[in-house]
C-alpha cells in the first residue's frame, strides 16, 4: 500500500519503488544479481489501483496483509526466501 502526492504519476512511483527495492536487495544479497540474466530484478509491468472515499486505510491495510495467505499455505514449501 502506497500513498503519494498527486504530482507524481503512478509510473514514477512504481519506478522509484522498484529501483529502491532492487538496489537494497543487490546490496544485501550480491549473489542475487549474479544469478539474474542481464542483472534486471523486475519485469516491465505492474498493477496499480486507487481507493475512493469509501475505503479506509485500516480496511486496505488489512486487505494487503491478508492477500496471498491461501497461496502461501498451498505453496509454502516451494517458496524462496531472500531475507
N, C-alpha and C positions, 0 to 999 in steps of 0.2 A: 504494500500500500504506500503510495507516494503522493505527497501534496506539493504543488508547485505554484509559482506565480504565473499569472496569465500571459506575461510577456515571453515566456519560454514555450516553444512548441513541444508537442508530445515527442516528436522525433529527437529534439535536442535533449530532453530529459532522459529518454531511453539511452541515447548515445553516451551521455555523461555517466549514467549508472553502469552501463556495460564496460566503458573504459576504466572506471574506477575499480570495479569488481575484478576485471581481468588483471589489472596491474597488481592488486592485492594478492590474488591467487598466485600469480607468477612470482611475486616477491616471497611469499610464504612457502611455496612449493615449486621451486625452479624446475624440477623434473617434469612437471606437467607440460611446460612449454616445449620441451624436447620431444614429447610424445605426440604432439599435435602436428598435423600436416599444414605447413605454411605458418605455423605459430598463431593461428586465429582461434580464439576460445569460443566466440559466439557466432551464431548464424546471422544472416542479414535481417531476418524478420522479427516481429514482436507483436504482441496483442496489448491493446490498451482500451480501457473503458472508463466512463465517467460515472459519477454518482450525483444524483439530483438532490433536491431538497428533502426527499422522503427517506433518505438513508442517513444513519448516524455513524459517527466514527467508530463507536463501540460495535455496532452491528457489522460493519465492514471488517473491522479487525478480527472479530470472531469468525467471519466467513473465511478470511485469509488463513487464520490459524487452523481451521478445520479442513481446509482444502487439501485434498490428496491423501487423507488418512486411510481411506479404503484402499487406494492404490498401494500405499506403503505396506499395509497389512498383507496384501496379496503377494507383494514382490520384495519384502524387506530383506530376504537373504541374498538377493541378487544385486542390490544397490551398492555402488562405490561410494566411499566416504572420503572427502578431501580433508576435512579437519576433524 
